[in-house]
Amino acid sequence: MADYQVIQLRNDSSCRWVNIDSGGMRKSEVGDGTLDQAASANDGRPVIGLLPSEEVLTLTTELRARGNRLLNALPFALEDHVADDVDSLHFAPGTRLDNGLLPVAVIARDTLDHWLEVLRFRGLEVERLIPEYHGVSDVPNTLSLFIEGNTLMFNDGKGLIFTMSHARPVDVLAAAGYIEHDNEEDDRPTALQVYCDDAAESAFASDWDALRHELDSVDVLVLNEGALPRLATAVATGAGVNLLKGAYASKTSTVELIKPWKVAAGLLVALLFTGFAGKVADYVRLGEEEAALKARFTEEYRSIRPSDQREILDPVGTMGSLRRSLGEAAGPGSVFLPSMQVVASAVGGSNSQIEAISYRAGVVDLRLTAPDVAALDRIQQSVNASQRFTATIQSTTQSADGINSRLQIREGS
């Protein structure tokens, strides 16, 4: 589980920070000081930066494009909602909401560049940059309001999130359309949860009374350590729009891409190696069988021509020469070699192994081990299909290696 350092950035060069894992479990006390102090306490953790609320605008769009097409289309789709030149702004899409709208965080490129430079100058590995008000709790059917200093951050649990400065809670609820309205929708949240410090609880006491007349319930929770721990929990578990999209997206190294597939890749390599080793073993076995057949052929040939002691390199050619010299007369050589050709064709590819071959008076006795009865039957049918030789199964026994069998092959049907 990833362990992050969440840093709440401020424009006066101070900050607050806390360590938290991706499951929302807090790992340290809240720190308060300078960015240099935060960097000293980092210990190599990836950083999630919370940018000051006033620097990021959040809009929504119905655009359905994806990837680079979406990034290229956003400035044109939202240019009527921003005051600055879209070329000076960065648009970062978030995760599409249940109502089909896509939240988009908008920030000046100069501002984003500044914060990235400030953080990276101190050797901090920035994984995400998120507007701090995106860390306000997203609770279904509940209005959430965080108050920290002069900043009020709001989330209605239905996709509406925004921030206001130097305002009162009643102003925030009015701007969101939850008081002094004529809309009587049944599914509108009517419960409000407020998170603030002791000073805000006392300063806005009259607002709490007014809001209790407008809503079903108003709960005020005092945060002794400020809003950061709760904001950090939300963003560490995936809440908020990450501004590092498009040209600002982190460049993932090839090693990082391979890491999740390391085990699968190892298994694939092992499988390929096993298959290759099996092929090599088959090649060696077939080479040995070929050598045995060649030796047997040489023995039979020299029983016919004992004076010919040359090494036989071409058994087929030698057999043809012998047959021509004998005028196609029947004899041991005219049966044995063709029968071996038929046997090789029948056994090849059946995953069977020849244990022994004997030849006497035009009859070939073959002992072999087949993986199953079906394979043995296919060998017999293949020999019979030659239209010259007939194979008869003399015996079969079951063993740990398969089916041990003795076949008799003779010329004629």
Stockholm file with secondary structure:
# STOCKHOLM 1.0

chainA/1-413         MADYQVIQLRNDSSCRWVNIDSGGMRKSEVGDGTLDQAASANDGRPVIGLLPSEEVLTLTTELRARGNRLLNALPFALEDHVADDVDSLHFAPGTRLDNGLLPVAVIARDTLDHWLEVLRFRGLEVERLIPEYHGVSDVPNTLSLFIEGNTLMFNDGKGLIFTMSHARPVDVLAAAGYIEHDNEEDDRPTALQVYCDDAAESAFASDWDALRHELDSVDVLVLNEGALPRLATAVATGAGVNLLKGAYASKTSTVELIKPWKVAAGLLVALLFTGFAGKVADYVRLGEEEAALKARFTEEYRSIRPSDQREILDPVGTMGSLRRSLGEAAGPGSVFLPSMQVVASAVGGSNSQIEAISYRAGVVDLRLTAPDVAALDRIQQSVNASQRFTATIQSTTQSADGINSRLQIREGS
#=GR chainA/1-413 SS CCEEEEEEECTTSEEEEEEEETTSCBCSCCEEEEHHHHHHTCTTCCEEEEECGGGCEEEEECCCCCHHHHHHHHHHHHGGGCSSCGGGEEEEECCCCTTSCEEEEEEEHHHHHHHHHHHHHTTCCEEEEEEGGGGSCCCTTCEEEEEETTEEEEECSSSCEEEEESCCHHHHHHHHTSSSCCCCCTTSCCEEEEEECHHHHHHTHHHHHHHHHHSSEEEEEECTTCSHHHHHHHHHTTCSCCSCCGGGSCCCCHHHHHGGGHHHHHHHHHHHHHHHHHHHHHHHHHHHHHHHHHHHHHHHHHHHCTTCCSCCSCHHHHHHHHHHHTTTCCSHHHHHHHHHHHHHHHHTTTTCEEEEEEEETTEEEEEEEESSHHHHHHHHHHHHTTSSEEEEEEEEEEETTEEEEEEEEEECC
#=GC SS_cons         CCEEEEEEECTTSEEEEEEEETTSCBCSCCEEEEHHHHHHTCTTCCEEEEECGGGCEEEEECCCCCHHHHHHHHHHHHGGGCSSCGGGEEEEECCCCTTSCEEEEEEEHHHHHHHHHHHHHTTCCEEEEEEGGGGSCCCTTCEEEEEETTEEEEECSSSCEEEEESCCHHHHHHHHTSSSCCCCCTTSCCEEEEEECHHHHHHTHHHHHHHHHHSSEEEEEECTTCSHHHHHHHHHTTCSCCSCCGGGSCCCCHHHHHGGGHHHHHHHHHHHHHHHHHHHHHHHHHHHHHHHHHHHHHHHHHHHCTTCCSCCSCHHHHHHHHHHHTTTCCSHHHHHHHHHHHHHHHHTTTTCEEEEEEEETTEEEEEEEESSHHHHHHHHHHHHTTSSEEEEEEEEEEETTEEEEEEEEEECC
//
